[in-house]
Amino acid sequence: MKAKFRIIEKSYNSIEYSIAIPEYDFSKLYCCELDNNTQIIFGNETELLELNKCFRFIADHPNVILYVPSKKPVTGYLKEYWKVLRGYDLVATHHSVQLSYKDWKQIRQRIGNGYLKEFILNDQVVERNYAKFLYKENKDVLKPLARYDTIFMISSKTVFDNISADCIDVANGGREIFDRYKAHEHAHLVQYMSIKDRRNRHMSMYVDFYDEVLWSDVIKKR
């Protein structure tokens, strides 16, 4: 499995950052915030399978910031039925990068062209072990946050590998669920969050199958 990313080396506040932007144009991907505690990534088969590659990439590159420019107006369906106002950019990186959200706002405004590089990605089947995320001692946690028109996903290799597999599952099952039930296939990412965020802050995050053409046909019939 291969994917191309534009690599940009950037210095800000005396810190060197390496930023990777996928060559693929995520024109049908919508990264949205429903409220202060819930984020949803909407995409069709193609978008989610390409996003799987992005998560596989960032899983194996702990010193890189993955930046998916996906900020755009949302469709009428998402605005009316999901009450979201706009689509955000997506940023994923490891805890070790210690990226400041406020610094990212400035870095994004100064991003240059960089260079294009092709990567061979790990395409082995991910061994799922959801039980490990239930223990208080678990350190592999997902920290999602919406700031500055961006959905941030701060986590670890184990979690990003699992999310990549979630993207594949939703992409592969999304059309069948739509055809049978006119419903959204989705994957819960809340199991990767810390117990504190799950219990105390009631945070939640999903990857959701959304094909704009399919759902526009349903709306026309209503």
Secondary structure, 3 states (H helix, E strand, C coil): CEEEEEEEEEEECCEEEEEEEECCCCCCCEEEEEECCEEEEEECHHHHHHHHHHHHHHHCCCCEEEEECCCECCCHHHHHHCCCCCEEEEEEEEHHHCCCHHHHHHHHHCCCCCEEEEEECCCCCCCCCHHHHHCCCCCCCEEEEEECCEEEEEECHHHHHHHHHHHHHHHHHHHHHHHHHCCCCEEECHHHECHHHHHHCCCEEEEEECCHHHHHHHHHHC
